[in-house]
């Protein structure tokens, strides 16, 4: 279980939030089982994996300030997020 509360300075703000939401997007995109909840600067992740950036950096992220997703084995995903994982 991972709980992340982003408390960053103004200079760090542009990189910290996308990286935290990038972990959630990575797990949802690759269908790693888990429960994911994000509310503004708060992210709760039960299950899933850390982002593996080798041989290249995973570019995706979430483009909403809040949502929930449940990813179950056998490629079942239930989520409130309906957007793209593509970077903007």
Buried (B, 14 or more C-beta within 10 A) or exposed (E): EBEBEBEEEEEEEEEBBBEBBBBBBBBBEBBBBBBBBBEEBEBBBEBBEEBEEEEEEBEBBBBEEEBBBBBEEEEEEEEEBEEEBEEE
